[in-house]
Amino acid sequence: MDFELSEEHKMIQQAARDFANTELLPGVIDRDEKQEFPKEQIKKLGELGFMGMMVDPKYGGAGMDTVSYVLAMEEISKIDASVSVCMSVNNSLVCWGLEHYGNEAQKQKYLIPLAKGEKIGAFCLSEPEAGSDATSQSTTAIDKGDHYLLNGTKNWITNGSSASTYLVIAQTDASKGHRGINAFILEKGWSGFQIGKKENKLGIRGSDTHSLMFTDVKVPKENRIGDDGFGFKFAMSTLSGGRIGIASQALGIASGAFELATKYAKERKAFGKTIGEHQAIAFKLADMATQIEAARLLCLKAARTKDNHGDYTDIGAMAKLFASKTAMDVTVEAVQIHGGYGFVKEYHVERLMRDAKITQIYEGTSEIQKIVISRGVLK
């Protein structure tokens, strides 16, 4: 068992770190304030190969492993979680889903531009009445012979207005339960496909979160992913990998806040010495460092398990559960260590605290992760 990163992994980590500090840091406070989607930054990420990291090079991807993806996600998330969630959805939900379950024609048409970062993808599962209970799909797709007729609403969709390609989960036969669910590839601009208002969010404010409305949208038969009734399995399988991405995002939010808190504790003086020399602060930093290291090891183990073609369902859920809690705990303490300065935007930690909360909610709430983990324990 080797805990050392390879030279290639270290290079990828450094490249992501350099990009985050040079391209993302300068405008991150402004983008958060204005809820501005980081369009130019995402374009540059794509040019560097970070939007299709794990995709086979023959489909325009970088051909990297999941460990590389975790390392890059952590570094980007230290600075701007709004960028990393866009990167995560494109990589581990949209590109991964298409590469593993799409047919050759779908890969040629849709996967290649997504993996190259020329286009952005969105994954559309959640609905107003179906969040954690993904089997309760109200969006319907009626088989009309050579096409499906899609009707319904999706909400909380990351990349909602900036995407060009949408993977939409819909019910085709309610009598079959989860076996009557299918996954479809939709394109922006199709007749009857409307993008709703942008959500005004607590955190990840630069990311593009919208409701999507479908009214008699014609979806060609060739745009269904997999066999009839495969949609629920497609969604669950894809989300299992997505959890590793969000766990890595949570890890990055935590480690970013920790680095800022540590730097501040070495500089700020109180009662004649740096605050880091006071045990109250030193012990906070010790607890934060321990939680972050444990979260990082869970993320890397989940990634390595996936790369080795093992069952990563439980370890992925554990990584997301623990890393998201770590993100909340560490960012709250980072604000505390900064005192009054932690409460203002220019010191970054308040933004990281706001960004942390969503990691306990999206792509499966912490409660859903506990259901997944406990089923694995008790089976």
C-alpha distance (Angstrom), angle and dihedral (degrees) to the residues before:
residue distance angle dihedral
M1 . . .
D2 3.79 . .
F3 3.80 119.3 .
E4 3.81 93.6 -178.0
L5 3.80 120.0 103.1
S6 3.79 116.9 -124.7
E7 3.81 119.6 -113.9
E8 3.82 88.8 -105.9
H9 3.81 91.0 53.0
K10 3.81 90.8 49.7
M11 3.83 90.5 50.9
I12 3.82 92.0 51.2
Q13 3.80 90.6 47.1
Q14 3.81 91.2 50.4
A15 3.82 92.9 46.5
A16 3.82 90.6 52.8
R17 3.82 91.0 46.0
D18 3.80 92.3 50.5
F19 3.81 91.7 47.9
A20 3.81 92.0 49.6
N21 3.79 93.1 50.6
T22 3.80 98.0 42.9
E23 3.82 102.7 34.2
L24 3.82 106.3 24.4
L25 3.80 107.3 32.5
P26 3.83 99.6 61.0
G27 3.83 96.1 62.8
V28 3.80 103.0 22.8
I29 3.84 97.8 105.9
D30 3.81 91.5 47.5
R31 3.81 93.9 48.6
D32 3.80 90.5 50.2
E33 3.81 91.5 49.3
K34 3.82 94.1 48.4
Q35 3.84 95.8 36.2
E36 3.79 86.3 -124.3
F37 3.80 119.1 173.1
P38 3.85 109.6 -126.5
K39 3.81 94.2 -125.2
E40 3.81 98.6 157.1
Q41 3.80 93.3 43.1
I42 3.82 91.9 51.1
K43 3.82 89.6 49.2
K44 3.82 90.4 53.7
L45 3.82 91.1 46.3
G46 3.80 88.4 54.9
E47 3.80 92.0 50.2
L48 3.81 88.9 54.4
G49 3.82 91.5 51.9
F50 3.82 97.4 -108.7
M51 3.82 96.1 122.1
G52 3.81 94.9 62.1
M53 3.79 101.3 26.2
M54 3.81 99.2 148.6
V55 3.81 98.0 35.8
D56 3.80 118.9 112.0
P57 3.84 110.7 -100.5
K58 3.82 89.8 -123.0
Y59 3.81 86.3 69.2
G60 3.80 94.0 45.8
G61 3.80 97.7 -92.5
A62 3.79 132.4 128.2
G63 3.84 94.9 -114.6
M64 3.80 93.8 -135.2
D65 3.80 127.9 148.7
T66 3.81 128.4 -109.3
V67 3.82 91.8 -102.9
S68 3.82 88.7 61.7
Y69 3.79 89.2 49.9
V70 3.83 92.2 52.0
L71 3.82 91.2 49.8
A72 3.81 92.6 49.6
M73 3.81 93.2 45.0
E74 3.81 91.3 53.1
E75 3.81 93.4 51.1
I76 3.82 95.2 46.6
S77 3.83 91.3 45.3
K78 3.82 92.5 53.5
I79 3.80 87.2 69.5
D80 3.82 109.1 22.5
A81 3.81 123.4 10.7
S82 3.82 90.1 -179.7
V83 3.80 88.7 66.7
S84 3.80 94.2 42.3
V85 3.83 94.6 53.2
C86 3.81 89.7 54.7
M87 3.81 88.4 48.4
S88 3.82 91.7 47.0
V89 3.82 95.9 50.6
N90 3.80 92.2 46.9
N91 3.81 93.6 47.1
S92 3.78 108.8 37.0
L93 3.81 102.7 25.2
V94 3.80 109.4 29.0
C95 3.83 104.7 26.6
W96 3.80 94.6 35.0
G97 3.80 92.7 47.4
L98 3.80 92.9 49.4
E99 3.79 95.0 44.4
H100 3.80 94.5 49.5
Y101 3.79 101.4 37.3
G102 3.81 107.5 17.9
N103 3.80 121.6 96.2
E104 3.81 122.7 -117.4
A105 3.80 94.8 -95.1
Q106 3.83 91.1 51.2
K107 3.79 91.0 49.0
Q108 3.79 92.8 50.3
K109 3.80 93.9 47.5
Y110 3.80 102.4 37.4
L111 3.81 112.7 11.9
I112 3.82 99.0 54.7
P113 3.85 97.3 58.6
L114 3.83 90.1 41.8
A115 3.81 93.4 51.1
K116 3.81 91.3 47.5
G117 3.80 90.2 51.7
E118 3.81 91.3 -119.9
K119 3.80 88.6 121.6
I120 3.81 133.1 23.9
G121 3.80 125.8 -132.2
A122 3.81 134.5 -146.7
F123 3.81 130.6 -157.1
C124 3.80 112.8 -143.7
L125 3.81 115.4 -163.4
S126 3.83 109.2 117.5
E127 3.79 120.4 86.7
P128 3.82 134.4 -177.3
E129 3.83 89.3 -98.3
A130 3.82 99.6 27.1
G131 3.80 116.7 59.5
S132 3.78 113.0 129.0
D133 3.82 90.9 5.3
A134 3.79 95.9 70.3
T135 3.82 93.5 172.6
S136 3.83 91.1 68.0
Q137 3.80 94.7 79.8
S138 3.81 114.3 166.5
T139 3.81 93.9 178.6
T140 3.80 105.7 97.9
A141 3.79 133.6 -158.5
I142 3.81 112.4 -164.8
D143 3.81 116.8 -157.6
K144 3.83 108.6 -121.8
G145 3.80 98.2 174.0
D146 3.80 106.1 -100.8
H147 3.82 93.8 24.4
Y148 3.81 144.5 19.9
L149 3.80 124.0 -118.9
L150 3.81 108.7 -136.8
N151 3.83 123.7 -156.7
G152 3.79 131.1 168.1
T153 3.80 147.3 65.9
K154 3.79 132.2 -82.9
N155 3.79 123.3 -167.7
W156 3.80 141.7 -168.9
I157 3.82 88.7 33.9
T158 3.81 113.3 170.3
N159 3.84 112.4 -140.3
G160 3.82 85.5 17.3
S161 3.82 97.8 157.2
S162 3.81 100.8 17.5
A163 3.81 96.1 55.8
S164 3.80 124.4 94.0
T165 3.82 97.4 -170.2
Y166 3.81 122.8 50.7
L167 3.81 127.7 -169.1
V168 3.80 104.1 -152.8
I169 3.82 125.7 -168.5
A170 3.82 114.2 -150.5
Q171 3.80 141.4 166.4
T172 3.81 114.8 -108.9
D173 3.82 98.8 170.3
A174 3.81 117.9 17.7
S175 3.84 92.0 -171.5
K176 3.83 89.5 67.6
G177 3.82 94.7 54.8
H178 3.80 112.8 -152.4
R179 3.83 89.7 -5.5
G180 3.80 88.3 64.7
I181 3.82 93.8 62.6
N182 3.82 124.2 102.9
A183 3.81 137.3 -173.8
F184 3.81 120.7 -133.1
I185 3.80 137.2 -171.9
L186 3.81 113.0 -130.3
E187 3.78 130.9 -177.7
K188 3.79 127.9 -140.8
G189 3.80 112.4 -105.2
W190 3.80 98.2 33.9
S191 3.79 113.6 143.9
G192 3.83 111.6 -89.8
F193 3.83 94.2 18.3
Q194 3.81 110.6 119.4
I195 3.80 130.2 178.7
G196 3.80 114.6 -140.9
K197 3.78 130.8 -149.5
K198 3.77 123.2 -52.6
E199 3.80 112.4 -105.0
N200 3.82 117.3 -116.3
K201 3.80 99.8 -134.2
L202 3.81 139.3 -168.0
G203 3.81 92.9 -131.0
I204 3.81 142.4 3.3
R205 3.80 82.7 44.0
G206 3.79 94.5 164.3
S207 3.79 91.4 60.9
D208 3.76 119.5 94.9
T209 3.83 109.1 -114.9
H210 3.81 117.5 173.1
S211 3.78 145.6 154.4
L212 3.81 115.2 -115.2
M213 3.81 124.3 -150.3
F214 3.80 125.4 -158.8
T215 3.81 121.8 -165.5
D216 3.81 115.7 178.7
V217 3.80 92.1 -34.2
K218 3.81 110.5 -179.6
V219 3.81 109.8 -134.5
P220 3.83 115.2 -172.1
K221 3.81 115.4 -124.3
E222 3.81 89.9 -120.0
N223 3.84 88.6 63.5
R224 3.80 93.9 66.9
I225 3.82 111.7 105.3
G226 3.81 114.0 -131.4
D227 3.80 128.1 -24.4
D228 3.79 123.9 -26.9
G229 3.82 109.1 -72.7
F230 3.82 95.3 20.1
G231 3.82 95.5 114.3
F232 3.80 100.2 95.3
K233 3.80 93.2 48.4
F234 3.81 88.8 46.6
A235 3.81 91.7 52.9
M236 3.82 95.6 46.0
S237 3.81 94.0 45.1
T238 3.79 92.1 48.3
L239 3.81 93.2 47.0
S240 3.82 90.8 52.6
G241 3.79 88.2 64.9
G242 3.79 92.3 38.8
R243 3.80 89.1 61.6
I244 3.80 89.5 65.1
G245 3.81 88.9 55.6
I246 3.80 93.7 49.6
A247 3.82 91.1 44.2
S248 3.82 87.4 55.2
Q249 3.80 90.4 48.1
A250 3.82 90.0 52.4
L251 3.81 89.4 47.7
G252 3.81 90.4 52.6
I253 3.80 93.0 48.9
A254 3.82 88.8 51.7
S255 3.80 96.1 45.3
G256 3.80 91.7 45.0
A257 3.81 90.9 53.8
F258 3.80 90.9 44.5
E259 3.81 92.8 53.0
L260 3.81 90.9 51.0
A261 3.83 92.1 46.8
T262 3.81 92.4 48.6
K263 3.81 92.1 49.6
Y264 3.80 91.1 48.3
A265 3.84 92.3 47.6
K266 3.82 89.7 55.9
E267 3.83 93.1 50.5
R268 3.80 107.4 35.2
K269 3.80 114.7 85.0
A270 3.80 128.2 -154.3
F271 3.80 129.5 166.3
G272 3.80 92.0 4.8
K273 3.82 99.6 -52.2
T274 3.78 141.1 62.7
I275 3.79 113.0 -76.6
G276 3.81 89.2 -121.3
E277 3.80 87.8 67.1
H278 3.80 89.8 61.3
Q279 3.79 110.8 90.6
A280 3.83 92.6 -135.0
I281 3.82 90.2 64.2
A282 3.82 97.0 33.5
F283 3.82 91.1 55.9
K284 3.81 91.3 49.2
L285 3.80 89.1 54.4
A286 3.82 90.9 47.5
D287 3.81 91.5 54.1
M288 3.81 91.8 45.8
A289 3.83 92.5 50.0
T290 3.81 91.7 50.0
Q291 3.81 94.1 49.3
I292 3.80 92.0 47.6
E293 3.79 93.5 49.4
A294 3.81 91.1 50.0
A295 3.82 90.9 48.3
R296 3.81 91.1 48.8
L297 3.80 92.0 51.9
L298 3.83 91.0 50.3
C299 3.82 90.8 50.3
L300 3.80 92.8 48.4
K301 3.80 92.8 45.7
A302 3.81 90.5 51.3
A303 3.81 89.6 48.9
R304 3.80 93.8 47.8
T305 3.83 90.9 47.5
K306 3.80 89.2 53.3
D307 3.80 92.0 47.1
N308 3.82 89.7 50.9
H309 3.85 90.1 51.8
G310 3.81 92.5 -114.8
D311 3.80 126.4 142.3
Y312 3.81 103.3 -81.9
T313 3.83 97.6 172.4
D314 3.81 96.5 104.9
I315 3.80 99.2 34.4
G316 3.82 89.9 47.5
A317 3.80 90.4 52.4
M318 3.83 90.5 47.2
A319 3.80 90.8 50.3
K320 3.81 92.6 50.9
L321 3.82 93.9 43.9
F322 3.79 94.2 49.5
A323 3.81 99.4 36.5
S324 3.82 92.9 49.4
K325 3.82 91.3 51.0
T326 3.79 88.9 46.8
A327 3.82 89.8 52.1
M328 3.81 90.9 54.1
D329 3.81 95.0 44.1
V330 3.79 95.6 45.3
T331 3.81 97.0 44.8
V332 3.82 92.3 49.9
E333 3.81 89.5 51.9
A334 3.82 91.7 45.0
V335 3.81 89.3 56.9
Q336 3.82 89.3 47.9
I337 3.81 92.6 51.4
H338 3.82 89.6 51.6
G339 3.82 90.5 51.3
G340 3.81 113.0 -167.4
Y341 3.81 90.9 -6.4
G342 3.80 89.1 60.4
F343 3.80 89.2 62.5
V344 3.80 95.3 60.9
K345 3.79 126.4 77.5
E346 3.81 100.0 -123.4
Y347 3.82 92.0 69.3
H348 3.84 93.6 59.2
V349 3.82 98.7 -143.4
E350 3.82 94.5 97.0
R351 3.82 88.9 57.5
L352 3.79 91.6 49.2
M353 3.82 89.0 51.1
R354 3.81 90.6 52.6
D355 3.81 91.6 45.4
A356 3.82 92.3 50.3
K357 3.82 97.2 65.4
I358 3.80 96.7 66.9
T359 3.83 91.3 58.9
Q360 3.82 87.4 70.5
I361 3.81 90.8 52.8
Y362 3.80 115.9 35.9
E363 3.81 127.5 71.9
G364 3.79 87.8 21.0
T365 3.81 124.0 -17.7
S366 3.80 120.5 -111.3
E367 3.80 87.4 -102.5
I368 3.81 90.9 56.1
Q369 3.82 89.9 49.1
K370 3.81 88.7 54.6
I371 3.81 89.9 51.9
V372 3.82 90.1 51.7
I373 3.82 93.0 46.6
S374 3.82 95.1 45.1
R375 3.81 91.7 50.1
G376 3.79 88.4 54.4
V377 3.80 91.3 48.5
L378 3.82 94.6 48.3
K379 3.80 101.6 40.1
